[in-house]
Amino acid sequence: MIGRRKELEILNNVCNEKESKLVVIHGRRRIGKTYLVNHMFKQHKEDCLFFKFTGSATQNPKIQMENFIFAIEEYLGESPEKKLTEWNQIFNFLKNSLYKKMNEKKKKIVLFIDEVAWIDRNNKVDFLSSFGHFYENYSGSNDNLMVILCGSNASWIKEKIMKDTTGPLYHRIDEEISMLPFDIKETKEYLIKEKNWNLDNKSIVDIYMILGGIAKYLNYLDSTLSISENINKLFFTIGSPLFNEYETIMTSLFYDKSNKYKDILTILSKNNKGYTIAELEKIISSDSRYKISSNIDNLEDTGFIKGINKFNNIKKEIKYILVDPLCLFHLKWIRGTSKSDIISNTDYFSNILSSNNYNKWTGFAFEAIWFLNIHLYLDKRGLKSAVKSIGYWDYKTKDKEDKGAQIDLVIEYNNVYDLVECKYYNKEFEINKNYSEILLNKKDKFIQYAIKRKKYDIKLCMLTTYGTKRNQYYNQLNISQDITLDDLLGE
């Protein structure tokens, strides 16, 4: 269970409790939520009675009810004596079926309801209220029930289950597990141990910048093929498994409103500096600030974007950047690609890989992934416990003789400030005279307009693939940290 030890420990501990518990698991599609629960159950197979039902994004409420009844028959061996047409009837049937099993042999009962948001997302057929009544009634008089509600739509779960003060499950959740993608270090461990792939750290990052840390995507990789051949096979061949993955994700999460969310992601994919909500409103020309804010919240909950605070301006000027690797890759290289394009070029990705545009895009993607993996940088710095804020900072001037400044990553400790520069190169990065002047200007403007006090210690830090070449400009800048991929991921 690479990268999931903490989550598995939580589930195992809950399963060993001597009272009924309700657990919520959320995380994006194909991240491994179902695999985690199935793995947990295998460890308790002799001690538990396991029931599983998976909601469907495409089936109507009647079919979902019928499927739930079939699940009761399959896992509990009980059939209803009459036709059941309401969720309250179905949960009464489930409760009575569980009582029969409990009388036969007292075991821990694990009810695993997967993709719960798809069952009745607008609560039109009273699934949630009926389930809430069932859980309240059963758990109140029995101490052997463990319920796991699981879903890809984190926003729905948070709004309908956890935050709805009038909802049946408000304050009833005992454990919340938010499953995140693998970080780069866990991705390396997975590819080496599970896929038997011998790769250097840059190659690991090359894969991560396209597939991210999504277990299912990584599992598609074939170690007998090159990275280029793998990406071509996964995205740019007829019937490739990930060509339509972006569209599938958007539809499964946001349904008929998916185009609004895609519009926002498309805009963010074109600017690695990000946009504030006010800036997005102007671009989208929306007449409703609330709708934009709500969409942004949902995209952040589902992990596609990340809000970055401006240094010394916590509540204002939050910029949102697109950080999901698959979305970044799709919106740059797949969106607009037709099947005829793929058919006419059997090695489509190789042409992309050798282009100047791809080199520029990798610089964008490299910066984005470190907002997802900043903890690896902090581990290397040894200052994780001292962090006060992580954000960006910029200075805009109307004076033609003055220069503005943009710092994409500022990490604040106690009177110590890391100004971090991320650079993706195939060799050592070399600081030239022009870039040296840009860095000095960033540092000077940050001291003058951001710090505004005498006590400070500014650290210019480089985060690169293979390190920064020691030349006169490197030495003049007094670079404090020169961190490489080997430093972060191990050699």
C-alpha positions in Angstrom: 0.0 0.0 0.0 2.5 2.6 -1.2 1.5 6.1 0.0 -1.7 4.8 1.8 -0.3 3.6 5.1 -1.9 6.3 7.1 -5.3 5.8 5.5 -5.2 2.1 5.9 -4.2 2.5 9.6 -7.3 4.7 10.2 -9.6 2.1 8.6 -8.1 -0.7 10.5 -8.4 1.1 13.8 -12.1 2.0 13.1 -12.8 -1.6 12.1 -11.4 -2.7 15.5 -13.5 -0.3 17.5 -16.2 -1.8 19.7 -18.9 0.6 18.7 -20.5 1.6 15.4 -18.7 4.1 13.3 -19.3 6.2 10.1 -16.3 7.0 7.8 -16.3 9.3 4.8 -13.6 8.9 2.1 -13.3 11.3 -0.8 -10.7 11.7 -3.6 -10.6 12.2 -7.3 -11.5 9.5 -9.8 -9.1 6.6 -10.2 -7.0 7.6 -7.2 -7.5 4.2 -5.4 -10.3 4.7 -2.9 -12.0 1.4 -3.7 -8.7 -0.5 -3.8 -8.0 0.9 -0.3 -11.2 -0.3 1.2 -11.0 -3.7 -0.5 -7.4 -4.1 0.9 -8.6 -3.2 4.4 -11.4 -5.8 4.2 -8.9 -8.5 3.1 -7.1 -8.0 6.4 -10.4 -8.4 8.3 -12.0 -11.0 6.1 -12.6 -13.6 8.8 -13.9 -11.0 11.3 -16.3 -9.0 9.1 -19.4 -9.3 7.1 -18.8 -7.2 4.0 -21.5 -5.4 2.0 -20.7 -3.2 -1.1 -22.8 -1.1 -3.4 -21.5 1.3 -6.1 -23.6 4.2 -7.4 -23.8 4.9 -11.1 -23.5 8.3 -12.8 -25.6 7.1 -15.7 -28.4 5.0 -14.3 -31.8 6.4 -13.2 -33.0 6.2 -9.5 -35.2 3.2 -10.2 -32.3 1.1 -11.5 -30.1 2.2 -8.6 -32.7 1.0 -6.2 -32.9 -2.3 -7.9 -29.1 -2.7 -7.9 -29.0 -1.9 -4.2 -31.5 -4.7 -3.5 -29.5 -7.1 -5.7 -26.4 -6.2 -3.6 -28.3 -7.1 -0.4 -29.2 -10.4 -2.0 -25.7 -11.0 -3.1 -23.8 -10.1 0.1 -26.4 -11.0 2.7 -28.4 -13.7 1.0 -31.8 -12.1 1.7 -34.6 -11.4 -0.8 -37.5 -9.0 -0.2 -41.0 -10.6 0.2 -42.6 -7.7 -1.7 -41.6 -5.1 -4.3 -39.6 -2.2 -2.7 -40.0 1.2 -4.4 -38.7 3.7 -1.9 -35.3 4.1 -0.2 -36.8 4.0 3.3 -38.3 0.5 2.4 -35.0 -0.7 1.1 -33.1 0.4 4.2 -35.7 -1.2 6.4 -35.1 -4.4 4.4 -31.3 -3.9 4.8 -31.7 -3.4 8.6 -33.8 -6.6 9.0 -31.3 -8.5 6.8 -28.5 -7.4 9.0 -30.3 -8.4 12.2 -30.7 -11.9 10.8 -27.0 -12.2 10.0 -26.1 -10.8 13.4 -28.3 -13.4 15.2 -26.5 -16.2 13.2 -23.0 -15.0 14.2 -22.0 -11.7 15.7 -19.5 -10.1 13.5 -18.4 -6.6 12.6 -20.5 -5.5 9.7 -18.9 -3.3 7.0 -21.2 -1.4 4.7 -19.2 0.1 1.9 -21.3 2.5 -0.3 -19.1 3.7 -3.2 -19.7 6.7 -5.4 -22.4 7.8 -3.0 -22.8 11.2 -4.8 -24.1 9.4 -7.9 -26.9 7.6 -6.3 -29.1 10.6 -5.7 -27.1 13.8 -6.2 -30.0 16.2 -5.8 -31.7 14.1 -3.1 -34.9 13.8 -5.2 -35.7 10.3 -4.1 -34.6 10.7 -0.4 -31.6 8.4 -0.4 -29.6 10.4 2.1 -32.5 11.1 4.5 -33.4 7.4 4.4 -29.8 6.3 4.9 -29.5 8.8 7.8 -32.6 7.3 9.5 -31.3 3.8 9.0 -27.8 4.6 10.4 -29.3 6.5 13.4 -31.7 3.6 14.2 -29.2 0.8 13.7 -26.1 2.2 15.3 -28.1 3.5 18.3 -28.8 -0.1 19.4 -25.9 -2.0 17.9 -22.1 -1.6 18.2 -20.9 -3.8 15.3 -21.6 -1.5 12.3 -18.9 0.2 10.2 -20.2 2.3 7.4 -17.9 3.7 4.7 -19.3 6.4 2.4 -17.0 7.0 -0.6 -17.0 9.3 -3.5 -15.1 11.2 -6.2 -17.0 14.4 -5.8 -15.5 15.9 -2.7 -17.6 19.1 -3.0 -20.8 17.1 -2.9 -19.7 15.0 0.0 -18.7 18.1 2.0 -21.8 20.1 1.2 -24.5 17.3 1.4 -23.0 15.2 4.2 -20.6 17.2 6.3 -21.7 20.8 6.2 -25.4 20.6 5.8 -26.7 21.5 9.3 -30.2 20.3 8.4 -28.9 17.0 6.9 -29.3 13.6 8.5 -25.6 13.0 8.9 -24.4 16.4 10.2 -21.9 15.8 13.1 -22.3 12.0 12.7 -19.0 11.5 10.7 -16.4 9.8 12.9 -13.5 9.8 10.4 -12.9 11.8 7.2 -10.2 10.5 4.9 -9.2 12.9 2.1 -7.3 10.8 -0.4 -4.7 12.7 -2.4 -2.7 11.6 -5.4 0.8 10.2 -4.8 3.5 12.8 -4.4 6.5 12.6 -6.6 8.5 10.5 -4.1 5.6 8.0 -3.7 5.2 7.9 -7.5 8.9 7.0 -7.8 8.4 4.2 -5.2 5.4 2.9 -7.1 7.1 2.9 -10.5 10.2 1.2 -9.2 8.6 -1.4 -6.8 5.3 -2.1 -8.5 6.1 -1.5 -12.2 9.7 -2.7 -12.0 10.9 0.4 -13.9 14.5 1.6 -13.8 14.3 5.4 -14.1 16.3 8.4 -13.1 14.6 11.2 -11.1 14.1 13.5 -14.1 12.2 10.7 -15.9 10.0 10.2 -12.9 9.2 13.9 -13.0 8.6 13.7 -16.8 5.9 11.1 -16.1 4.5 12.9 -13.1 4.1 16.1 -15.2 1.7 14.2 -17.4 0.0 11.6 -15.3 0.4 13.1 -11.8 0.2 10.7 -8.9 -3.0 8.9 -9.9 -2.5 5.2 -9.2 -4.7 3.9 -12.1 -2.9 6.1 -14.7 0.5 4.9 -13.5 -0.7 1.3 -13.6 -1.2 1.7 -17.3 2.5 2.2 -17.9 4.6 -0.5 -19.5 8.2 -0.7 -18.4 9.2 -2.4 -21.7 8.3 0.7 -23.6 10.0 4.1 -23.5 8.2 7.0 -21.8 7.4 8.5 -25.1 6.0 5.3 -26.4 3.9 4.9 -23.3 2.4 8.4 -23.5 1.7 7.9 -27.2 -0.1 4.6 -26.4 -2.1 6.1 -23.5 -3.2 9.3 -25.2 -2.6 9.3 -29.0 -3.7 6.0 -30.4 -7.2 5.0 -31.4 -9.0 3.6 -28.4 -6.3 4.9 -26.0 -7.5 4.7 -22.4 -6.8 8.4 -21.5 -7.6 10.3 -24.6 -11.1 11.2 -23.3 -10.2 11.0 -19.6 -10.5 14.7 -19.0 -14.0 14.9 -20.5 -15.0 11.9 -18.5 -13.8 13.4 -15.2 -15.5 16.7 -15.8 -18.9 15.1 -16.8 -18.8 12.6 -13.9 -18.1 15.4 -11.3 -20.0 18.3 -12.6 -22.7 16.8 -14.9 -24.6 19.4 -17.0 -22.5 22.2 -15.6 -19.2 20.8 -16.7 -18.7 23.3 -19.5 -18.5 26.2 -16.9 -15.8 24.4 -15.0 -13.9 23.6 -18.2 -14.0 27.2 -19.2 -12.2 28.2 -16.0 -9.6 25.4 -16.3 -9.0 26.4 -20.0 -8.3 30.0 -18.9 -6.0 28.9 -16.1 -4.1 26.5 -18.3 -2.8 29.5 -20.4 -1.3 31.4 -17.5 1.1 29.8 -15.0 0.9 32.9 -12.8 -2.8 32.2 -12.1 -5.7 34.6 -11.8 -7.7 36.1 -9.0 -11.5 35.6 -9.0 -11.9 39.2 -10.1 -9.6 38.6 -13.0 -11.4 35.5 -14.0 -14.8 37.3 -13.9 -13.5 39.9 -16.4 -12.2 37.2 -18.7 -15.4 35.1 -18.5 -17.6 38.2 -18.5 -19.9 36.6 -15.8 -22.6 38.7 -14.3 -22.6 36.6 -11.1 -19.6 36.7 -8.7 -21.2 34.0 -6.5 -21.2 31.5 -9.3 -17.6 32.0 -10.1 -16.7 31.7 -6.5 -18.7 28.5 -6.1 -17.1 27.0 -9.2 -13.6 27.9 -7.9 -14.4 26.3 -4.5 -15.5 23.1 -6.2 -12.5 22.9 -8.4 -10.2 23.4 -5.4 -12.1 20.8 -3.4 -11.6 18.3 -6.2 -7.8 19.1 -6.4 -7.7 20.5 -9.9 -6.6 24.0 -8.8 -4.9 25.6 -5.9 -5.4 29.0 -4.3 -2.1 30.8 -3.5 -2.2 33.7 -1.1 -0.3 36.9 -1.8 2.5 37.5 0.8 1.3 39.8 3.6 -2.2 39.9 2.1 -3.8 36.7 3.4 -7.4 37.3 2.5 -7.1 39.3 -0.6 -5.6 38.8 -4.1 -5.7 35.0 -3.9 -4.5 33.6 -7.2 -5.7 30.3 -8.5 -3.4 28.1 -10.6 -4.1 24.9 -12.4 -2.0 22.2 -10.7 -3.6 19.0 -11.9 -1.0 17.4 -14.3 -3.5 15.5 -16.5 -5.6 18.7 -17.0 -2.6 20.7 -17.8 -1.5 18.1 -20.4 -4.9 17.6 -21.9 -5.7 21.3 -22.3 -2.3 22.0 -24.0 -1.8 18.9 -26.1 -5.0 16.9 -26.5 -7.8 19.5 -26.6 -8.5 20.1 -30.3 -6.7 16.9 -31.4 -8.9 14.9 -33.7 -8.9 11.2 -34.4 -7.7 11.9 -38.0 -4.7 13.7 -36.5 -3.8 10.5 -34.6 -4.5 8.2 -37.5 -2.3 10.2 -39.8 0.7 10.1 -37.4 1.5 6.9 -35.6 4.1 8.5 -33.5 2.2 11.7 -32.6 3.7 12.4 -29.2 7.3 12.2 -30.5 6.7 15.2 -32.7 5.2 17.1 -29.7 8.2 16.1 -27.5 10.8 17.5 -29.9 9.0 20.9 -30.3 10.0 24.2 -28.7 6.4 24.6 -27.4 6.8 21.4 -25.4 10.0 22.7 -23.8 8.2 25.9 -22.8 5.2 23.9 -21.5 7.4 21.7 -19.3 8.7 24.8 -17.5 5.1 25.7 -16.8 4.2 22.2 -15.6 7.4 21.9 -13.5 6.5 25.0 -11.5 2.9 23.8 -11.0 3.8 20.4 -9.6 5.8 21.9 -6.8 2.8 23.5 -5.3 1.5 19.9 -4.9 4.8 18.7 -3.6 6.1 21.6 -1.5 6.4 19.4 1.5 9.3 17.6 -0.1 11.1 21.0 -0.5 10.4 21.8 3.2 11.7 18.4 4.3 14.9 19.1 2.5 15.2 22.6 4.1 14.5 21.1 7.5 12.3 24.0 8.4 8.8 22.5 8.0 7.8 23.3 11.6 8.8 26.9 11.3 6.8 27.8 8.2 4.5 30.7 8.7 3.1 31.2 5.1 3.5 29.9 1.5 2.5 32.1 -1.3 3.4 34.5 -4.1 4.3 38.2 -4.3 4.3 40.8 -7.0 5.0 44.4 -7.4 3.4 46.4 -10.2 4.5 49.9 -11.2 3.2 52.6 -13.5 6.6 54.3 -13.6 8.3 53.5 -17.0 11.7 53.8 -15.4 10.9 51.4 -12.6 10.7 47.6 -12.9 8.0 45.5 -11.5 8.6 42.1 -9.9 6.9 38.7 -9.8 7.9 36.0 -7.3 6.0 32.8 -7.9 6.9 31.1 -4.6 7.7 32.8 -1.3 8.1 30.8 1.9 8.1 32.7 5.1 9.6 31.4 8.3 10.5 33.5 11.4 12.1 36.6 9.8 13.6 34.3 7.1 12.2 34.3 3.5 12.9 31.8 0.8 12.4 33.3 -2.7 12.2 30.1 -4.7 13.0 29.8 -8.5 11.9 26.6 -10.2 13.8 25.7 -13.4 13.3 22.6 -15.6 16.4 21.8 -17.7 18.0 18.8 -19.3 21.3 19.8 -17.8 22.7 22.2 -15.2 20.8 25.5 -15.2 23.1 28.4 -16.0 22.4 31.9 -14.6 23.4 34.6 -17.2 23.7 38.3 -16.8 20.1 39.1 -17.7 18.6 36.5 -15.4 21.0 37.7 -12.6 19.6 41.2 -12.9 16.0 39.9 -12.8 16.7 38.0 -9.6 18.4 41.0 -8.0 15.5 43.2 -8.9 13.0 40.6 -7.3 15.0 40.6 -4.1 15.4 44.4 -3.9 11.7 45.0 -4.6 10.7 42.4 -2.1 12.8 44.0 0.6 11.6 47.5 -0.3 7.8 46.9 -0.7 7.0 43.6 1.0 9.2 43.3 4.1 9.4 47.0 5.1 11.4 46.3 8.2 15.0 45.9 9.2 14.9 42.4 10.6 15.0 39.9 7.7 17.1 37.2 6.1 16.4 36.8 2.4 17.3 33.4 0.9 17.5 33.0 -2.9 16.8 29.4 -3.6 17.1 27.4 -6.8 15.0 24.3 -7.4 16.2 22.6 -10.6 16.5 19.2 -12.2 20.3 18.9 -12.1 21.4 21.9 -10.2 22.8 25.3 -11.0 26.1 25.9 -12.6 28.6 27.8 -10.4 29.7 30.8 -12.4 30.3 34.5 -11.6 26.6 35.3 -11.6 25.7 32.4 -9.3 28.4 33.6 -6.9 27.4 37.3 -7.1 23.8 36.4 -6.2 24.8 34.4 -3.1 22.4 31.6 -3.8 21.5 30.1 -0.4 20.0 26.8 -1.5 20.6 24.9 -4.8 18.2 22.0 -4.5 18.1 19.2 -7.2 15.7 16.4 -7.8 18.2 14.0 -6.3 18.1 16.0 -3.1 14.3 15.8 -3.0 13.7 12.2 -4.3 17.0 10.5 -3.3 19.5 9.1 -5.8 
